[in-house]
Amino acid sequence: MGRSFGSVRMGVKEITGRWERVARTLPGADREAALRVVAMAKRHASEGGP
């Protein structure tokens, strides 16, 4: 039998991908702040990666 749900990392990748697309539509400082949040979420989910 296959998995009935995806992994946490797959979910984080999907969510941060959506956040990143939205962030790129924002103006100036809002864009920078949103992209920092995306980067922090990716780092946090990578279990101690850079």
C-alpha positions as CSV (number, residue, x, y, z in Angstrom):
1,M,0.0,0.0,0.0
2,G,1.1,3.5,-0.7
3,R,1.3,6.4,1.7
4,S,-2.0,8.0,2.6
5,F,-0.3,11.4,3.2
6,G,2.7,13.2,2.0
7,S,5.8,13.9,4.1
8,V,6.2,17.1,6.1
9,R,9.0,18.3,3.8
10,M,6.9,17.8,0.7
11,G,4.1,19.9,2.4
12,V,6.6,22.6,3.4
13,K,7.9,22.8,-0.2
14,E,4.4,23.1,-1.5
15,I,3.4,25.8,0.9
16,T,6.6,27.8,0.7
17,G,6.3,27.6,-3.1
18,R,2.9,29.3,-2.9
19,W,4.2,31.9,-0.5
20,E,7.1,32.6,-2.7
21,R,4.9,33.2,-5.8
22,V,2.7,35.6,-3.8
23,A,5.7,37.3,-2.3
24,R,7.1,38.1,-5.8
25,T,3.9,40.0,-6.6
26,L,4.3,42.4,-3.6
27,P,5.9,45.8,-3.8
28,G,9.4,46.7,-2.4
29,A,9.9,46.2,1.3
30,D,6.8,43.9,1.6
31,R,8.4,41.6,-1.0
32,E,11.7,41.5,0.8
33,A,10.0,40.7,4.1
34,A,7.9,38.0,2.6
35,L,10.8,36.3,0.9
36,R,12.7,36.4,4.2
37,V,9.8,34.5,5.8
38,V,9.8,32.0,3.0
39,A,13.6,31.4,3.5
40,M,13.2,31.0,7.2
41,A,10.4,28.5,6.8
42,K,12.5,26.5,4.4
43,R,15.5,26.5,6.7
44,H,13.4,25.6,9.7
45,A,11.9,22.6,7.9
46,S,15.2,21.3,6.6
47,E,16.2,20.1,10.1
48,G,19.2,22.2,10.7
49,G,20.4,22.8,7.1
50,P,22.0,26.1,6.1
